[in-house]
Amino acid sequence: MVIAVVALVFATTGTAFAAKELITGRDIKNGSITTADLSRKTLRSLSGRRGPRGTNGSDGDPGFPGPTGPQGSTGERGGTGPVGPVGPAGPTGLAGSTGQTGRAGRDGAPGPQGDPGLEPVAGGDPLGFQTVTVFPLRSGDRPDDAEGLELSGQVTLEAGVQYQIQASVEFTNTAAESGVAYGIGEIRENGATIAGGTITTSAIPVDGVNSAQGSLSILYTSPGGGQLSLVGAIRSDTFTAGEGNGRLIVYRVS
């Protein structure tokens, strides 16, 4: 390198250099000679062979985030994921309004035939409205066994047999008289009133048209058998006349 620089200086100084002593590196100020002072040939001679590749330097610090890019297109739909666990039950909602009534369904098949009903015992038919005796109002609210008029036909009972007895009576004020009156009906076996066999109506209307009615239904076992009848009468302190009618229906139970 020193020889090249000396040659360079010699070439640039010309003949004046010959008169001086040999120029050394001490005579050249550091940095005073630039590439512009050298010839192309000299510059080419200064180029050495390429040295070996150096090792990679360490990674630099991360750069600043760049701006957000445009939104990409929608990707393909992914497959259905597994079913998740059942969540807790929510609160009960409000009751909805009642819907419209649906159409009637078809008739079902006929059901099995029921047991035969009780057959009434013969007798006990109404005898029609008849003039009945009017008795004064008094304690007991019932006619004596010897009083009253039969309002229906009689029914024959057998001893020791249980019967279901249904009886109904009605009474009218034919004279349209004022005052308080009510009707009494009694079920009698062989002339004696049976237990629970008395019917008392409400007050008889005084218009002479409408009637007062009463009824009962009891179970009765005849102790010795005999004739069952329905007897009626009117209780009043002002009525002088009235009519009554009745019906007696008896079913054999056992």
Summary of the structure (lengths in Angstrom):
residues: 254
radius of gyration: 68.9
end to end distance: 152.9
largest distance: 193.7
contacts: 555
relative contact order: 0.18
helix: 12%
strand: 30%
